[in-house]
């Protein structure tokens, strides 16, 4: 039998549960909305507080409202092979003055620039802004007078918001995975003024709270050597395939489990890292590459907002779970 104290406790928890559904959830949604609006001030999105559109895309008219900031891109090891002074404004590099020391001549220095009328787009920032806008729309979908009927309804909404926030955060944490052929064909690279020489190419991306530029020095492999490279690669692949059964028999289950975990790789200068790639019928070799970077404070703030918003959603879900357990206890009695 259920004691009077237990009945009173369950009744009290039921009242608190209803207050959570009708009052606390809306307070949390309001807090999230304010937090995400503040986060959105760095993006060319409607997350800054303008009325939402169902067919949302980043729009050009709001770019002037975003502060343009200059950053100096430098190598972590002090190398001066590549340098850059760039102006970052939201999801675009609106201006840049870049200096590259070419390998064909030790004293040869190339100076090129990004023009304001043809900015370099940072797809990672734009994608993060789009996910942020989705999260804003999700926390805004319920009117203040809406009455949530169950904890499951709230948890489902929090799951949707957290999914958008997670994707937005991951856009900034993980560098874009553009292949070397994609970088070679990048239209933005060919719009630099003056254009890069055939033996150089570069790329920009975001890694956590940093803006990163990598400059590659390449040369085209003659047709005869290219055929030799293909043959060697095929032989190496065949050799690796022959070794796989042996490796599988000698690697323990625990070692396999550890090797299957994907761990973030630190970014370095990558000096003299050699690799090859193909564009059409041409084959190229990367003889060296240089990485320069700069910390962008507002990226740190943006990641902080994403993280705190995720924690806020999870805390609300945890409260719902606690009360749900009392609901089950009530049904049992």
C-alpha positions as CSV (number, residue, x, y, z in Angstrom):
1,X,0.0,0.0,0.0
2,X,1.0,3.6,-0.6
3,X,1.7,5.7,2.5
4,X,0.2,9.2,2.9
5,X,3.8,10.6,2.7
6,X,4.3,8.9,-0.7
7,X,1.0,10.1,-2.0
8,X,1.8,13.6,-0.9
9,X,5.3,13.5,-2.5
10,X,3.9,12.2,-5.8
11,X,1.2,14.9,-5.8
12,X,3.8,17.5,-5.1
13,X,6.0,16.2,-8.0
14,X,3.0,16.2,-10.3
15,X,2.4,19.9,-9.6
16,X,6.0,20.7,-10.2
17,X,5.9,18.7,-13.4
18,X,3.0,20.7,-14.7
19,X,4.8,23.9,-13.8
20,X,7.8,22.7,-15.7
21,X,5.8,22.0,-18.8
22,X,3.8,25.2,-18.7
23,X,6.3,27.7,-17.3
24,X,9.9,26.5,-17.2
25,X,10.0,25.1,-20.8
26,X,9.0,28.5,-22.2
27,X,11.6,30.2,-20.0
28,X,14.3,27.9,-21.4
29,X,13.1,28.5,-25.0
30,X,13.2,32.3,-24.4
31,X,16.8,31.9,-22.9
32,X,17.8,29.8,-25.9
33,X,16.3,32.3,-28.4
34,X,18.2,35.2,-26.8
35,X,21.4,33.2,-26.7
36,X,21.2,32.2,-30.4
37,X,20.2,35.7,-31.6
38,X,23.4,37.0,-29.9
39,X,25.4,34.2,-31.5
40,X,23.9,35.0,-34.9
41,X,25.2,38.6,-34.9
42,X,28.4,37.3,-36.6
43,X,26.6,35.5,-39.3
44,X,24.8,36.8,-42.4
45,X,21.6,35.1,-41.3
46,X,18.3,36.1,-39.9
47,X,19.3,34.6,-36.6
48,X,20.1,38.2,-35.6
49,X,16.4,38.7,-34.8
50,X,14.8,39.6,-38.1
51,X,11.5,37.8,-39.0
52,X,12.3,34.2,-40.2
53,X,11.5,33.1,-43.7
54,X,10.7,29.4,-44.4
55,X,13.0,29.4,-47.5
56,X,15.9,30.9,-45.5
57,X,19.1,31.6,-47.3
58,X,21.9,34.0,-46.2
59,X,21.2,37.4,-47.7
60,X,23.6,40.0,-49.0
61,X,21.9,43.1,-47.6
62,X,22.9,42.4,-44.0
63,X,26.6,42.0,-44.6
64,X,27.3,45.7,-44.0
65,X,25.9,45.4,-40.5
66,X,28.7,42.9,-39.6
67,X,31.9,44.3,-38.4
68,X,34.9,43.8,-40.7
69,X,38.1,42.8,-38.8
70,X,41.7,42.5,-40.0
71,X,43.9,39.5,-39.0
72,X,47.5,38.6,-39.7
73,X,48.1,35.0,-40.8
74,X,51.4,33.7,-39.5
75,X,53.2,30.4,-39.3
76,X,53.4,28.8,-35.8
77,X,57.1,28.0,-36.4
78,X,58.0,31.5,-37.5
79,X,58.5,30.6,-41.2
80,X,58.0,33.6,-43.6
81,X,57.4,31.5,-46.7
82,X,53.7,32.5,-46.6
83,X,52.1,35.5,-45.0
84,X,48.8,37.2,-45.2
85,X,46.8,40.2,-43.9
86,X,43.1,39.5,-44.4
87,X,39.8,41.2,-43.7
88,X,37.1,38.9,-42.4
89,X,33.5,39.9,-42.5
90,X,31.0,37.2,-41.5
91,X,31.3,34.3,-43.9
92,X,33.6,36.0,-46.4
93,X,37.1,37.2,-46.7
94,X,36.4,40.6,-48.2
95,X,40.0,41.7,-48.7
96,X,43.5,40.1,-48.4
97,X,47.1,40.9,-49.2
98,X,49.1,37.7,-49.5
99,X,52.8,37.1,-49.9
100,X,54.3,33.8,-51.1
101,X,58.0,33.0,-51.6
102,X,58.2,30.8,-54.7
103,X,60.4,27.8,-54.9
104,X,61.6,28.3,-58.4
105,X,63.8,31.2,-57.2
106,X,64.9,31.7,-53.6
107,X,64.5,35.4,-53.9
108,X,61.2,35.3,-55.9
109,X,58.3,36.8,-54.0
110,X,54.7,36.8,-55.2
111,X,52.3,39.3,-53.9
112,X,48.6,38.8,-54.7
113,X,45.3,39.9,-53.3
114,X,41.6,39.2,-52.9
115,X,39.4,41.9,-54.3
116,X,36.5,43.4,-52.4
117,X,34.2,42.9,-55.3
118,X,35.0,39.2,-55.5
119,X,35.3,38.0,-51.9
120,X,36.4,34.5,-50.9
121,X,33.4,32.6,-49.4
122,X,33.9,30.5,-46.3
123,X,31.4,27.7,-46.7
124,X,31.9,26.4,-43.2
125,X,30.8,29.7,-41.6
126,X,27.8,29.9,-44.0
127,X,26.8,26.3,-43.1
128,X,27.1,27.0,-39.4
129,X,24.9,30.1,-39.8
130,X,22.3,28.0,-41.6
131,X,22.2,25.4,-38.9
132,X,22.0,28.2,-36.3
133,X,19.0,29.7,-38.2
134,X,17.3,26.4,-38.1
135,X,17.8,26.2,-34.4
136,X,16.3,29.7,-33.9
137,X,13.3,28.7,-35.9
138,X,12.9,25.5,-33.9
139,X,12.9,27.3,-30.5
140,X,10.6,30.0,-31.9
141,X,8.0,27.6,-33.3
142,X,5.9,27.4,-30.2
143,X,4.0,30.5,-29.1
144,X,4.3,31.7,-25.5
145,X,0.7,30.6,-24.8
146,X,1.3,27.1,-26.2
147,X,0.7,24.3,-23.6
148,X,3.1,21.4,-23.8
149,X,1.2,18.2,-23.2
150,X,4.0,15.8,-22.2
151,X,7.6,15.5,-21.4
152,X,8.1,13.5,-24.5
153,X,7.0,16.4,-26.6
154,X,9.5,18.7,-24.9
155,X,12.3,16.1,-25.2
156,X,11.6,15.7,-28.9
157,X,11.8,19.4,-29.5
158,X,15.1,19.6,-27.5
159,X,16.5,16.7,-29.6
160,X,15.7,18.6,-32.8
161,X,17.3,21.8,-31.5
162,X,20.4,20.0,-30.3
163,X,20.8,18.3,-33.6
164,X,20.9,21.7,-35.4
165,X,23.3,23.1,-32.8
166,X,25.5,20.0,-33.0
167,X,25.8,20.3,-36.8
168,X,26.5,24.0,-36.6
169,X,29.2,23.5,-34.0
170,X,30.8,20.7,-36.0
171,X,31.0,22.9,-39.1
172,X,33.4,25.1,-37.2
173,X,35.3,22.4,-35.3
174,X,36.1,20.3,-38.3
175,X,38.2,21.7,-41.2
176,X,36.5,21.4,-44.6
177,X,37.5,18.3,-46.5
178,X,38.2,19.7,-49.9
179,X,40.4,17.5,-52.1
180,X,43.5,18.7,-53.8
181,X,41.7,18.6,-57.2
182,X,38.9,20.7,-55.8
183,X,41.4,23.2,-54.5
184,X,43.1,23.3,-57.8
185,X,39.8,24.0,-59.6
186,X,38.5,26.5,-57.0
187,X,37.2,29.5,-58.9
188,X,38.2,31.8,-56.1
189,X,41.8,30.8,-56.5
190,X,41.8,31.8,-60.1
191,X,40.3,35.2,-59.3
192,X,43.2,36.4,-57.2
193,X,44.9,39.5,-58.5
194,X,47.4,38.9,-59.9
195,X,46.7,35.3,-60.6
196,X,48.8,32.6,-58.9
197,X,51.5,31.0,-61.1
198,X,50.9,27.4,-62.2
199,X,53.2,26.0,-59.4
200,X,51.1,27.4,-56.6
201,X,47.6,27.1,-55.2
202,X,46.0,27.9,-51.8
203,X,43.0,27.4,-49.7
204,X,41.2,29.0,-46.7
205,X,39.2,27.2,-44.0
206,X,38.1,27.3,-40.4
207,X,39.5,25.1,-37.7
208,X,37.9,25.7,-34.3
209,X,38.5,29.3,-33.5
210,X,41.1,29.9,-36.2
211,X,41.2,31.1,-39.8
212,X,43.7,29.0,-41.6
213,X,45.4,29.3,-45.0
214,X,47.4,26.6,-46.7
215,X,49.7,27.4,-49.7
216,X,50.7,24.4,-51.9
217,X,53.7,24.3,-54.2
218,X,53.1,21.8,-57.0
219,X,54.6,20.7,-60.3
220,X,53.1,18.7,-63.2
221,X,54.4,15.2,-63.5
222,X,55.5,14.3,-67.1
223,X,53.3,11.7,-68.9
224,X,56.0,9.0,-68.7
225,X,56.6,9.5,-65.0
226,X,52.9,9.7,-64.4
227,X,52.4,6.3,-65.8
228,X,55.2,5.0,-63.6
229,X,53.5,6.5,-60.5
230,X,50.2,4.8,-61.4
231,X,51.9,1.5,-61.7
232,X,53.7,1.8,-58.4
233,X,50.5,2.8,-56.7
234,X,48.6,-0.2,-58.1
235,X,51.5,-2.5,-56.9
236,X,51.4,-0.9,-53.4
237,X,47.6,-1.4,-53.2
238,X,47.9,-5.0,-54.3
239,X,50.6,-5.6,-51.7
240,X,48.5,-4.0,-49.0
241,X,45.5,-6.3,-49.9
242,X,47.7,-9.4,-49.7
243,X,48.9,-8.3,-46.2
244,X,45.3,-7.7,-44.9
245,X,44.6,-11.4,-43.9
246,X,47.9,-11.6,-42.1
247,X,47.3,-8.3,-40.2
248,X,43.7,-9.4,-39.3
249,X,45.0,-12.6,-37.8
250,X,47.7,-10.8,-35.6
251,X,45.7,-7.8,-34.4
252,X,43.7,-8.3,-31.3
253,X,40.1,-7.2,-30.9
254,X,41.2,-4.4,-28.4
255,X,43.8,-3.1,-30.8
256,X,41.3,-3.1,-33.6
257,X,38.8,-1.2,-31.5
258,X,41.4,1.5,-30.6
259,X,42.5,1.8,-34.2
260,X,38.9,2.4,-35.4
261,X,38.4,5.5,-33.3
262,X,38.7,8.7,-35.2
263,X,40.8,11.2,-33.4
264,X,41.2,14.9,-34.3
265,X,44.5,15.5,-36.0
266,X,46.4,18.6,-35.1
267,X,47.2,21.1,-37.8
268,X,50.9,21.8,-38.6
269,X,53.0,23.5,-41.2
270,X,53.1,20.3,-43.3
271,X,56.4,21.4,-44.8
272,X,57.6,19.1,-47.6
273,X,54.7,16.7,-47.3
274,X,54.6,15.0,-50.7
275,X,51.4,13.8,-52.4
276,X,50.0,13.5,-55.9
277,X,46.6,14.3,-57.5
278,X,45.0,14.2,-60.9
279,X,43.0,16.8,-62.7
280,X,41.6,15.4,-66.0
281,X,44.5,13.7,-67.8
282,X,47.2,15.7,-65.9
283,X,48.9,14.5,-62.8
284,X,50.5,16.8,-60.2
285,X,52.8,16.4,-57.2
286,X,52.7,18.6,-54.1
287,X,56.3,19.3,-53.3
288,X,55.6,21.3,-50.1
289,X,52.9,23.1,-48.3
290,X,52.8,25.9,-45.7
291,X,50.1,26.7,-43.1
292,X,49.5,30.1,-41.6
293,X,46.7,30.9,-39.2
294,X,45.2,33.5,-36.9
295,X,42.9,33.2,-33.9
296,X,39.5,34.9,-34.6
297,X,37.9,35.9,-31.2
298,X,34.3,35.9,-32.4
299,X,34.7,32.3,-33.5
300,X,35.6,31.4,-29.9
301,X,32.5,33.3,-28.7
302,X,30.4,31.5,-31.3
303,X,31.6,28.1,-30.3
304,X,30.9,29.0,-26.6
305,X,27.3,30.0,-27.5
306,X,26.8,26.7,-29.4
307,X,28.2,24.7,-26.4
308,X,26.2,26.6,-23.7
309,X,23.0,26.2,-25.8
310,X,23.6,22.5,-26.1
311,X,24.1,22.2,-22.4
312,X,21.0,24.2,-21.7
313,X,18.9,21.8,-23.9
314,X,20.4,18.8,-22.2
315,X,19.7,20.2,-18.7
316,X,16.0,20.6,-19.6
317,X,15.9,17.1,-20.9
318,X,17.5,15.8,-17.7
319,X,14.7,17.6,-15.7
320,X,12.1,16.0,-17.9
321,X,13.6,12.6,-17.3
322,X,13.5,13.0,-13.5
323,X,9.8,14.0,-13.5
324,X,9.0,11.2,-16.0
325,X,10.3,8.6,-13.5
326,X,7.8,10.0,-10.9
327,X,5.0,9.8,-13.5
328,X,5.8,6.1,-13.9
329,X,5.8,5.6,-10.1
330,X,2.4,7.2,-10.0
331,X,1.0,4.9,-12.6
332,X,2.4,1.9,-10.8
333,X,0.5,2.9,-7.7
